[in-house]
């Protein structure tokens, strides 16, 4: 064997030892010590208990008699009763509880439809269409995020009052179809801008217009962001208090947030048992809605690009 051959063989052996195939090398599993796992479990359990305690207190308080709210500060009621649920289901001011619930559901569902549809259309125009004044209009739209709602309360009320729409649901629903929620428009714009424009060009070659591109290509790809908008819109509309307080005057049109106020206004006394029970019933739809669509909410917020 010559000196050059020996050197080449030694070099090959050295490379094989230094740079092995990464695929053939098993990964070392990092084992967390038992005491570290126990500490993390205790910390997370304590945080969970702190977060869930108000909800648990609210649940147990629905079974407290009205007289125990001043004397019993504990979690468990001394004399559990179902009278609060019976009283709440009977309603107040001559209106049954299901009517308040139906009003809130109507406002929330229609608000979700209007907000998602109008925000998606506005976001498509900002993200996929080039026109004069695009930057100025987009900046103006973002600027509305800094405009407090209280600034436009009086002009909006005067407008809807002149149109004869006060004490109806229209003042609460019409703005939802006009893309007035700049937060949702901005969220969808940022989501749509991540998509390659090759899809739009390919669709135009096949003869598709903006409506077909928006409906068949863009909407399916922004589904996580749309569900995120739907979740927040539902929660905001369901919990809205100021809007219905301004525009609704008849008890039969009240949603749940306004109905809760009635339990503290009747005969200058406060029915704490009924108030707590009605609050818990009003909380259940929002909680269930969030639990069902929680994974879509995480996808919509965390997604940074398209999946290949």
DAMO-V782508 format. One record per backbone hydrogen bond with DSSP energy under -0.5 kcal/mol. CO is the residue of the C=O (numbers start at 1). NH is the residue of the N-H. Records with the same first field share a line. If there is no record, write none. Layout:
CO = NH, NH
//
This chain:
2 = 6
3 = 7
4 = 8
5 = 9
6 = 10
7 = 11
8 = 12
9 = 13
10 = 14
11 = 15
12 = 16
13 = 17
14 = 18
15 = 19
21 = 24, 25
24 = 26
27 = 29
29 = 31
30 = 32
33 = 37
34 = 38
35 = 39
36 = 40
37 = 41
38 = 42
39 = 43
40 = 44
41 = 45
42 = 46
43 = 47
44 = 48
45 = 49
46 = 50
47 = 51
48 = 52
49 = 53
50 = 54
52 = 56
53 = 57
54 = 58
55 = 59
56 = 60
57 = 61
58 = 62
59 = 62
60 = 63
61 = 64
63 = 81
65 = 68
66 = 69
67 = 70, 71
68 = 72
71 = 73
82 = 86
83 = 87
84 = 88
85 = 89
86 = 90
87 = 91
88 = 91
89 = 97
92 = 95
95 = 92
96 = 99, 100
97 = 101
98 = 102
99 = 103
100 = 104, 256
101 = 105
102 = 106
103 = 107
104 = 108
105 = 109
106 = 110
107 = 111
108 = 112
109 = 113
110 = 114
111 = 115
112 = 116
113 = 117
114 = 118
115 = 119
116 = 120
117 = 121
118 = 122
119 = 123
120 = 124
121 = 125
122 = 126
123 = 127
124 = 128
125 = 129
129 = 131
131 = 134
133 = 137
134 = 138
135 = 139
136 = 140
137 = 141
138 = 142
139 = 143
140 = 144
141 = 144
142 = 145
143 = 146
144 = 147
146 = 148
148 = 151, 152
149 = 152
152 = 156
153 = 157
154 = 158
155 = 159
156 = 160
157 = 161
158 = 162
159 = 163
160 = 165
161 = 164
165 = 168, 171
169 = 172, 173
170 = 173, 174
173 = 176, 177
174 = 177
175 = 178, 180
176 = 179
180 = 182
181 = 185
182 = 186
183 = 187
184 = 188
185 = 189
186 = 190
187 = 191
188 = 192
189 = 193
191 = 194
192 = 195
196 = 199
197 = 201
198 = 202
199 = 203
200 = 204
201 = 205
202 = 206
203 = 208
204 = 207
209 = 213
210 = 214
211 = 215
212 = 216
213 = 217, 218
214 = 219
217 = 221
218 = 222
220 = 223
222 = 226
223 = 227
224 = 228
225 = 229
226 = 230
227 = 231
228 = 232
229 = 233
230 = 234
231 = 235
232 = 236
233 = 237
234 = 238
235 = 239
236 = 240
237 = 240
241 = 245
242 = 246
243 = 246, 247
244 = 248
247 = 167, 249
250 = 253
251 = 254
255 = 259
256 = 260
257 = 261
258 = 261, 262
259 = 262, 263
260 = 263
261 = 264
262 = 265, 266
263 = 271
265 = 268
266 = 269
270 = 272
271 = 275
272 = 276
273 = 277
274 = 278
275 = 279
276 = 280
277 = 281
278 = 282
279 = 283
280 = 284
281 = 285
282 = 286
283 = 287
284 = 288
285 = 289
286 = 290
287 = 291
288 = 292
289 = 293
291 = 294
293 = 297
294 = 298
295 = 299
296 = 300
297 = 301
298 = 302
299 = 303
//
